[in-house]
């Protein structure tokens, strides 16, 4: 398992305790600390299955996960945010999902809000044909039955991916630093022909913002919107990019008219500017991603949400399951 810590405070201790309590005990945990300054890197590790690597600087979520994954020999890589508390059977349930859905190579967890009982933190990530992405179900009641099935992307806060696929794709794109690197990774996995399964049984309680400022900070707005542009430029086939990129820019401009918090408009504007200017260099990466693509443009279009209302409602868009595709 891979855990990337940055100033997560007491959340990291709870995260580690939840892993120690797993019903499935055959695992190892690599914790990469991104030069934390709050003392969270001084955590006492429970046993030899847990190893801590202290980075000299803040590498970001993407690069730190890539570092943690180096040298792994297990068939699966499970990733857990330091502000996520895993249910006791979380890892066991993920592996059971992998056994039940052998066509899938990426698995997402049901995320509940850690400090609000009965509220969803997310059930997978979705992408609109008009550009924006969202964590499905975020802030909605956790109604029974919880959604499951094939989704566009798994949230990197609590996901499991085939190590072979992770290495084949080159891991996370490190230039993203943090935010949207999980959606980018899953997008590339899908383009390569992989399926992504969202589990209702593998559950975690996620605080969100435990490693950054709480809420939608200027930091998260800048990186989130910049990286959203980069993801589209890197991954989206040209016919769909002609729809999604103008749609995302329009969405961002409309969002700027509704922002009232100081500094957020500037952060969004900088994210849009740097996304477009920096994205010209990322266009060179499209060739390699396209060479790995094993699906048609029509298939890519079928993964996207074409209903603009889904964005505002954080609607859960579940695609056909691997078993349905056999029928």
HELIX and SHEET records of a PDB file:
HELIX    1   1 UNK A   10  UNK A   20  1                                  11    
HELIX    2   2 UNK A   40  UNK A   42  5                                   3    
HELIX    3   3 UNK A   60  UNK A   69  1                                  10    
HELIX    4   4 UNK A   90  UNK A  100  1                                  11    
HELIX    5   5 UNK A  163  UNK A  168  1                                   6    
HELIX    6   6 UNK A  174  UNK A  176  5                                   3    
HELIX    7   7 UNK A  181  UNK A  191  1                                  11    
HELIX    8   8 UNK A  218  UNK A  235  1                                  18    
HELIX    9   9 UNK A  238  UNK A  256  1                                  19    
HELIX   10  10 UNK A  264  UNK A  282  1                                  19    
HELIX   11  11 UNK A  283  UNK A  285  5                                   3    
HELIX   12  12 UNK A  286  UNK A  291  1                                   6    
HELIX   13  13 UNK A  297  UNK A  303  1                                   7    
HELIX   14  14 UNK A  309  UNK A  313  1                                   5    
HELIX   15  15 UNK A  322  UNK A  325  1                                   4    
SHEET    1   A 3 UNK A   2  UNK A   5  0                                        
SHEET    2   A 3 UNK A  29  UNK A  33  1                                        
SHEET    3   A 3 UNK A  50  UNK A  54  1                                        
SHEET    1   B 4 UNK A  76  UNK A  80  0                                        
SHEET    2   B 4 UNK A 158  UNK A 162 -1                                        
SHEET    3   B 4 UNK A 104  UNK A 113 -1                                        
SHEET    4   B 4 UNK A 120  UNK A 122 -1                                        
SHEET    1   C 5 UNK A  76  UNK A  80  0                                        
SHEET    2   C 5 UNK A 158  UNK A 162 -1                                        
SHEET    3   C 5 UNK A 104  UNK A 113 -1                                        
SHEET    4   C 5 UNK A 195  UNK A 206  1                                        
SHEET    5   C 5 UNK A  84  UNK A  86 -1                                        
SHEET    1   D 5 UNK A  76  UNK A  80  0                                        
SHEET    2   D 5 UNK A 158  UNK A 162 -1                                        
SHEET    3   D 5 UNK A 104  UNK A 113 -1                                        
SHEET    4   D 5 UNK A 195  UNK A 206  1                                        
SHEET    5   D 5 UNK A 149  UNK A 150 -1                                        
SHEET    1   E 2 UNK A 125  UNK A 127  0                                        
SHEET    2   E 2 UNK A 133  UNK A 135 -1                                        
END                                                                             
